[in-house]
Amino acid sequence: MSKKSNRFSPEVRERAVRMVLEHRGEYPSLWATIESIAPKIGCVPQTLNDWVRQHEVDEGRRDGVSSDERARIKDLEREVKELRKANEILKLASAFFAQAELDRRLKS
């Protein structure tokens, strides 16, 4: 997965999507609307199309993972990664102390 840069602020994205929705009726298709507005925002039409689709998902008008759900999944994945690291550290520490206890008993 490639790292995306957030060149456009959330406010610009929201405004661009709002413009597409407001001017939708003035063009023969959604794509024509997007192609007209994208240069005004300074992005390529596919990027604006992605924003419009994500907006539709967030609004419940299209199937998919909403932005809130995506952020929650990302947070949970980060937490799982941290917990796995902590578990590995605890396993290693447990084995270390168990071995130290065995060594101490053998020396006694």
Buried (B, 14 or more C-beta within 10 A) or exposed (E): EEEEEEEBEEEBBEBBBEBBBEBBEEBEEBEBBBBBBBEEBEBEBEBBBBBBBBBBBBEEEEEEEBEEEBEEEEEEEEEEEEEEEEEEEEEEEEEEEEEEEEEEEEEE
